[in-house]
Amino acid sequence: STLNYGRDFVKLEEGVKVWRGVPEEIDALRREVFRLFAEHSVDSKEGHLKSPEDLDNIIITIYKAKDSIVPHYDRAEDPKRLFYFGDSVFGVVIRPDSSGKGIFWQKNETSPGSSLTMEQIAPEITPTEVPGMAFMMQSTMRNWPYYHGVIPVTDLRISVTMRVTIFKEGIKEGTDDDRSDAAGKPAPDL
């Protein structure tokens, strides 16, 4: 399951800009991620990442037993879409799976599609995850021929993903009915 803060991904996919308030604890984490990685981010060099608030798409993902993410590479800017994400993706492992494995990368130069099946999983890079592990993924490691995903979880894994959202002309502003302000409220007990 997922929790969305900042720019809501589901609404973005519908072509609507909606803000979901960021709880204080998540904002503190966002500030620390910015402190650690901003100077190394391609997004900073391109002028998209100037402050922690620019990390405006925040997703907490709670993986239960057998949950995974198929190997895939990220979407590039698409002329048909009204938004895209900056080149850098930031992640923090809140609770690693008991196996110690989670995110992985693999190279596949023969596949024509943007995602593979779990039967095609062949991890080449699998860092051992520990609580608080933070990483930045950008450029080559997000794009073909490199695929990334999450290995099937043994029991429970919780992670946070943060991205910069870049908007094009034509995206609609959400109405007050679309908004839920969680700012100042505590984050869920994970």
C-alpha positions, 0 to 999 in steps of 0.5 A: 500500500502507499501513502502520498504526500506533496504532489499526489501521484494518482492525481498527477496521472489524471492531469491534476495538480493536487497538494497533500500536506506533508507531516512534520516527520516526513518533512524533516526526512525530506530536509535531511535527504536534501542536505545529503544529496542536493549538491550531487543531484542532476536536478540541482545542476538543472535548477529544479532542486533548490530547496527541500520543498522542491522534493514535492512528490513523496510516496511511502510504500508499505510492502507486505510478504510477497510484494515486489516491483517488477524490473523497469526503467523510468519514464522519460519526458513524454510530450503527451504528459503534462508533468514529468519527474526530475532526473534524480530519485531519492529513497530512504529505507525505513524498515528493511525486509528481514532478508536485508534485500529490497531494491536492485538493479540489473542490465538487460540490453535485449528487452524491448519494453520498459518493464520485465516480468518477475521471471526475468529478474536477474539482480546484479546490484543488490545493496544490503538494506538497513534502517535509514539507508538513503540513496539517490538514483539518477541518469543511467541507473534509471534508464534503459538498459538498466532496470530497477525494482524491488525483490519479493518481500519476505515479511515487511519492508517500508520505504520512502521515495522523493522526486521533483515534479516538473509541470508543463503548460495545461495541467489543471489545478486541483480544487479544494475538494481534491485537497487534504492538508496533513501538514502539522499532523503526525505521520502514520505510525510505521 
